[in-house]
Amino acid sequence: MRTVTLEILNDKAMSLLRDLEQLKLLRFRKDSQQATKQAKKKVTFDAVAIDTTGFKFDRDEANER
């Protein structure tokens, strides 16, 4: 048995690997260090605020375009 680490570049490659796993040609193994890395990944979201005070919407002007 040999262990190889792969970097998956797209969904087609992952689909192919899952097919090979079903054919029992390879087996996925969870790496404890990598699982810890992914669990600590922070997701951030930046919102945008626009000041619209003094803005008047002109429907006729918008429909001209």
N, CA, C and O atoms as CSV, one atom per row, in Angstrom:
chain,resi,resn,atom,element,x,y,z
A,1,MET,N,N,0.837,-1.162,0.000
A,1,MET,CA,C,0.000,0.000,0.000
A,1,MET,C,C,0.891,1.237,0.000
A,1,MET,O,O,1.949,1.252,0.629
A,2,ARG,N,N,0.446,2.291,-0.724
A,2,ARG,CA,C,1.193,3.529,-0.844
A,2,ARG,C,C,0.258,4.696,-0.528
A,2,ARG,O,O,-0.919,4.658,-0.888
A,3,THR,N,N,0.761,5.714,0.129
A,3,THR,CA,C,-0.026,6.897,0.471
A,3,THR,C,C,0.429,8.058,-0.397
A,3,THR,O,O,1.623,8.333,-0.516
A,4,VAL,N,N,-0.544,8.736,-1.004
A,4,VAL,CA,C,-0.270,9.880,-1.867
A,4,VAL,C,C,-1.203,11.013,-1.454
A,4,VAL,O,O,-2.387,10.785,-1.207
A,5,THR,N,N,-0.678,12.221,-1.379
A,5,THR,CA,C,-1.496,13.397,-1.077
A,5,THR,C,C,-1.769,14.133,-2.380
A,5,THR,O,O,-0.849,14.419,-3.146
A,6,LEU,N,N,-3.038,14.438,-2.626
A,6,LEU,CA,C,-3.448,15.110,-3.858
A,6,LEU,C,C,-4.093,16.446,-3.555
A,6,LEU,O,O,-4.721,16.623,-2.511
A,7,GLU,N,N,-3.935,17.384,-4.471
A,7,GLU,CA,C,-4.656,18.641,-4.397
A,7,GLU,C,C,-5.706,18.596,-5.504
A,7,GLU,O,O,-5.365,18.551,-6.686
A,8,ILE,N,N,-6.965,18.609,-5.127
A,8,ILE,CA,C,-8.067,18.509,-6.082
A,8,ILE,C,C,-8.313,19.884,-6.690
A,8,ILE,O,O,-8.548,20.853,-5.969
A,9,LEU,N,N,-8.257,19.967,-8.024
A,9,LEU,CA,C,-8.386,21.257,-8.698
A,9,LEU,C,C,-9.801,21.567,-9.155
A,9,LEU,O,O,-10.159,22.736,-9.292
A,10,ASN,N,N,-10.619,20.535,-9.397
A,10,ASN,CA,C,-11.993,20.814,-9.808
A,10,ASN,C,C,-12.909,19.644,-9.450
A,10,ASN,O,O,-12.446,18.597,-8.999
A,11,ASP,N,N,-14.199,19.832,-9.654
A,11,ASP,CA,C,-15.194,18.831,-9.268
A,11,ASP,C,C,-15.109,17.562,-10.119
A,11,ASP,O,O,-15.443,16.480,-9.635
A,12,LYS,N,N,-14.672,17.670,-11.364
A,12,LYS,CA,C,-14.557,16.488,-12.224
A,12,LYS,C,C,-13.515,15.519,-11.673
A,12,LYS,O,O,-13.712,14.304,-11.701
A,13,ALA,N,N,-12.418,16.054,-11.180
A,13,ALA,CA,C,-11.378,15.203,-10.599
A,13,ALA,C,C,-11.908,14.501,-9.353
A,13,ALA,O,O,-11.642,13.317,-9.146
A,14,MET,N,N,-12.651,15.221,-8.532
A,14,MET,CA,C,-13.214,14.619,-7.320
A,14,MET,C,C,-14.217,13.530,-7.683
A,14,MET,O,O,-14.263,12.487,-7.030
A,15,SER,N,N,-15.010,13.762,-8.707
A,15,SER,CA,C,-15.972,12.760,-9.166
A,15,SER,C,C,-15.257,11.494,-9.643
A,15,SER,O,O,-15.684,10.379,-9.344
A,16,LEU,N,N,-14.179,11.679,-10.378
A,16,LEU,CA,C,-13.387,10.539,-10.849
A,16,LEU,C,C,-12.806,9.753,-9.682
A,16,LEU,O,O,-12.819,8.522,-9.697
A,17,LEU,N,N,-12.298,10.447,-8.676
A,17,LEU,CA,C,-11.741,9.767,-7.509
A,17,LEU,C,C,-12.822,9.000,-6.734
A,17,LEU,O,O,-12.561,7.913,-6.219
A,18,ARG,N,N,-14.007,9.554,-6.653
A,18,ARG,CA,C,-15.099,8.846,-5.971
A,18,ARG,C,C,-15.488,7.575,-6.745
A,18,ARG,O,O,-15.794,6.545,-6.143
A,19,ASP,N,N,-15.471,7.659,-8.084
A,19,ASP,CA,C,-15.748,6.473,-8.899
A,19,ASP,C,C,-14.692,5.396,-8.662
A,19,ASP,O,O,-15.025,4.216,-8.561
A,20,LEU,N,N,-13.430,5.790,-8.574
A,20,LEU,CA,C,-12.355,4.834,-8.310
A,20,LEU,C,C,-12.492,4.219,-6.919
A,20,LEU,O,O,-12.140,3.058,-6.710
A,21,GLU,N,N,-13.001,4.997,-5.978
A,21,GLU,CA,C,-13.222,4.467,-4.638
A,21,GLU,C,C,-14.326,3.412,-4.662
A,21,GLU,O,O,-14.221,2.391,-3.983
A,22,GLN,N,N,-15.381,3.651,-5.439
A,22,GLN,CA,C,-16.476,2.679,-5.542
A,22,GLN,C,C,-16.006,1.377,-6.190
A,22,GLN,O,O,-16.512,0.301,-5.870
A,23,LEU,N,N,-15.039,1.478,-7.099
A,23,LEU,CA,C,-14.469,0.289,-7.727
A,23,LEU,C,C,-13.436,-0.397,-6.835
A,23,LEU,O,O,-12.842,-1.403,-7.221
A,24,LYS,N,N,-13.228,0.157,-5.637
A,24,LYS,CA,C,-12.286,-0.359,-4.651
A,24,LYS,C,C,-10.852,-0.369,-5.177
A,24,LYS,O,O,-10.073,-1.284,-4.910
A,25,LEU,N,N,-10.529,0.699,-5.945
A,25,LEU,CA,C,-9.171,0.870,-6.434
A,25,LEU,C,C,-8.380,1.821,-5.547
A,25,LEU,O,O,-7.149,1.835,-5.582
A,26,LEU,N,N,-9.088,2.609,-4.759
A,26,LEU,CA,C,-8.444,3.485,-3.799
A,26,LEU,C,C,-9.383,3.716,-2.630
A,26,LEU,O,O,-10.563,3.370,-2.683
A,27,ARG,N,N,-8.835,4.315,-1.557
A,27,ARG,CA,C,-9.637,4.565,-0.356
A,27,ARG,C,C,-9.300,5.949,0.166
A,27,ARG,O,O,-8.131,6.327,0.247
A,28,PHE,N,N,-10.336,6.704,0.521
A,28,PHE,CA,C,-10.143,8.014,1.128
A,28,PHE,C,C,-9.859,7.837,2.605
A,28,PHE,O,O,-10.433,6.971,3.265
A,29,ARG,N,N,-8.965,8.671,3.116
A,29,ARG,CA,C,-8.626,8.619,4.524
A,29,ARG,C,C,-8.606,10.045,5.049
A,29,ARG,O,O,-8.015,10.933,4.434
A,30,LYS,N,N,-9.237,10.255,6.162
A,30,LYS,CA,C,-9.235,11.583,6.776
A,30,LYS,C,C,-7.898,11.805,7.457
A,30,LYS,O,O,-7.443,10.978,8.247
A,31,ASP,N,N,-7.281,12.922,7.143
A,31,ASP,CA,C,-6.020,13.292,7.777
A,31,ASP,C,C,-6.350,14.156,8.981
A,31,ASP,O,O,-7.043,15.163,8.842
A,32,SER,N,N,-5.871,13.786,10.151
A,32,SER,CA,C,-6.234,14.497,11.378
A,32,SER,C,C,-5.741,15.936,11.376
A,32,SER,O,O,-6.440,16.818,11.874
A,33,GLN,N,N,-4.568,16.197,10.836
A,33,GLN,CA,C,-4.042,17.565,10.803
A,33,GLN,C,C,-4.851,18.424,9.844
A,33,GLN,O,O,-5.162,19.574,10.156
A,34,GLN,N,N,-5.189,17.889,8.701
A,34,GLN,CA,C,-5.939,18.657,7.720
A,34,GLN,C,C,-7.361,18.912,8.209
A,34,GLN,O,O,-7.907,19.989,7.967
A,35,ALA,N,N,-7.967,17.955,8.886
A,35,ALA,CA,C,-9.305,18.143,9.429
A,35,ALA,C,C,-9.303,19.259,10.466
A,35,ALA,O,O,-10.260,20.029,10.548
A,36,THR,N,N,-8.249,19.353,11.247
A,36,THR,CA,C,-8.130,20.415,12.238
A,36,THR,C,C,-7.973,21.766,11.557
A,36,THR,O,O,-8.550,22.756,12.009
A,37,LYS,N,N,-7.202,21.822,10.477
A,37,LYS,CA,C,-7.019,23.063,9.734
A,37,LYS,C,C,-8.351,23.565,9.200
A,37,LYS,O,O,-8.679,24.743,9.342
A,38,GLN,N,N,-9.115,22.675,8.590
A,38,GLN,CA,C,-10.385,23.068,7.992
A,38,GLN,C,C,-11.396,23.473,9.050
A,38,GLN,O,O,-12.226,24.344,8.794
A,39,ALA,N,N,-11.352,22.877,10.215
A,39,ALA,CA,C,-12.299,23.211,11.273
A,39,ALA,C,C,-12.036,24.618,11.803
A,39,ALA,O,O,-12.973,25.289,12.235
A,40,LYS,N,N,-10.781,25.082,11.782
A,40,LYS,CA,C,-10.432,26.388,12.304
A,40,LYS,C,C,-10.536,27.497,11.271
A,40,LYS,O,O,-10.265,28.656,11.586
A,41,LYS,N,N,-10.920,27.170,10.056
A,41,LYS,CA,C,-11.014,28.158,8.996
A,41,LYS,C,C,-12.115,29.170,9.322
A,41,LYS,O,O,-13.258,28.792,9.576
A,42,LYS,N,N,-11.758,30.466,9.314
A,42,LYS,CA,C,-12.726,31.512,9.602
A,42,LYS,C,C,-13.341,32.005,8.307
A,42,LYS,O,O,-12.655,32.195,7.303
A,43,VAL,N,N,-14.626,32.205,8.350
A,43,VAL,CA,C,-15.337,32.752,7.203
A,43,VAL,C,C,-15.743,34.172,7.564
A,43,VAL,O,O,-16.363,34.409,8.600
A,44,THR,N,N,-15.390,35.103,6.705
A,44,THR,CA,C,-15.739,36.493,6.968
A,44,THR,C,C,-16.619,37.021,5.853
A,44,THR,O,O,-16.554,36.555,4.716
A,45,PHE,N,N,-17.429,37.982,6.191
A,45,PHE,CA,C,-18.300,38.627,5.217
A,45,PHE,C,C,-18.206,40.120,5.444
A,45,PHE,O,O,-18.397,40.598,6.562
A,46,ASP,N,N,-17.916,40.845,4.402
A,46,ASP,CA,C,-17.844,42.294,4.485
A,46,ASP,C,C,-19.067,42.877,3.789
A,46,ASP,O,O,-19.316,42.597,2.617
A,47,ALA,N,N,-19.817,43.677,4.505
A,47,ALA,CA,C,-21.013,44.308,3.952
A,47,ALA,C,C,-20.668,45.711,3.477
A,47,ALA,O,O,-19.710,46.327,3.944
A,48,VAL,N,N,-21.455,46.194,2.555
A,48,VAL,CA,C,-21.264,47.530,2.023
A,48,VAL,C,C,-22.458,48.376,2.434
A,48,VAL,O,O,-23.603,47.954,2.266
A,49,ALA,N,N,-22.211,49.542,2.959
A,49,ALA,CA,C,-23.274,50.466,3.340
A,49,ALA,C,C,-23.175,51.703,2.460
A,49,ALA,O,O,-22.099,52.282,2.303
A,50,ILE,N,N,-24.280,52.095,1.901
A,50,ILE,CA,C,-24.321,53.269,1.028
A,50,ILE,C,C,-25.276,54.288,1.641
A,50,ILE,O,O,-26.407,53.957,1.995
A,51,ASP,N,N,-24.819,55.499,1.759
A,51,ASP,CA,C,-25.650,56.559,2.301
A,51,ASP,C,C,-26.569,57.074,1.194
A,51,ASP,O,O,-26.091,57.624,0.202
A,52,THR,N,N,-27.874,56.902,1.354
A,52,THR,CA,C,-28.836,57.308,0.326
A,52,THR,C,C,-29.645,58.524,0.749
A,52,THR,O,O,-30.661,58.837,0.128
A,53,THR,N,N,-29.216,59.202,1.782
A,53,THR,CA,C,-29.944,60.401,2.184
A,53,THR,C,C,-29.803,61.453,1.092
A,53,THR,O,O,-28.711,61.680,0.571
A,54,GLY,N,N,-30.907,62.085,0.755
A,54,GLY,CA,C,-30.903,63.109,-0.280
A,54,GLY,C,C,-31.045,62.535,-1.683
A,54,GLY,O,O,-31.042,63.298,-2.649
A,55,PHE,N,N,-31.170,61.214,-1.831
A,55,PHE,CA,C,-31.321,60.602,-3.148
A,55,PHE,C,C,-32.798,60.549,-3.511
A,55,PHE,O,O,-33.624,60.117,-2.708
A,56,LYS,N,N,-33.125,60.986,-4.712
A,56,LYS,CA,C,-34.510,60.932,-5.186
A,56,LYS,C,C,-34.536,60.076,-6.442
A,56,LYS,O,O,-33.813,60.349,-7.401
A,57,PHE,N,N,-35.364,59.045,-6.439
A,57,PHE,CA,C,-35.466,58.139,-7.577
A,57,PHE,C,C,-36.433,58.723,-8.591
A,57,PHE,O,O,-37.573,59.048,-8.257
A,58,ASP,N,N,-35.978,58.855,-9.828
A,58,ASP,CA,C,-36.826,59.369,-10.910
A,58,ASP,C,C,-37.143,58.201,-11.846
A,58,ASP,O,O,-36.294,57.771,-12.627
A,59,ARG,N,N,-38.360,57.700,-11.757
A,59,ARG,CA,C,-38.762,56.543,-12.542
A,59,ARG,C,C,-38.691,56.821,-14.041
A,59,ARG,O,O,-38.264,55.955,-14.805
A,60,ASP,N,N,-39.097,58.002,-14.474
A,60,ASP,CA,C,-39.072,58.336,-15.894
A,60,ASP,C,C,-37.637,58.333,-16.438
A,60,ASP,O,O,-37.391,57.860,-17.548
A,61,GLU,N,N,-36.714,58.853,-15.664
A,61,GLU,CA,C,-35.318,58.864,-16.087
A,61,GLU,C,C,-34.773,57.431,-16.162
A,61,GLU,O,O,-34.004,57.110,-17.068
A,62,ALA,N,N,-35.159,56.587,-15.235
A,62,ALA,CA,C,-34.689,55.196,-15.226
A,62,ALA,C,C,-35.242,54.436,-16.423
A,62,ALA,O,O,-34.544,53.593,-16.987
A,63,ASN,N,N,-36.479,54.715,-16.823
A,63,ASN,CA,C,-37.103,54.006,-17.945
A,63,ASN,C,C,-36.576,54.465,-19.296
A,63,ASN,O,O,-36.773,53.766,-20.290
A,64,GLU,N,N,-35.918,55.604,-19.369
A,64,GLU,CA,C,-35.355,56.089,-20.624
A,64,GLU,C,C,-34.229,55.221,-21.127
A,64,GLU,O,O,-33.981,55.163,-22.332
A,65,ARG,N,N,-33.550,54.554,-20.238
A,65,ARG,CA,C,-32.385,53.734,-20.631
A,65,ARG,C,C,-32.817,52.496,-21.225
A,65,ARG,O,O,-31.987,51.677,-21.618
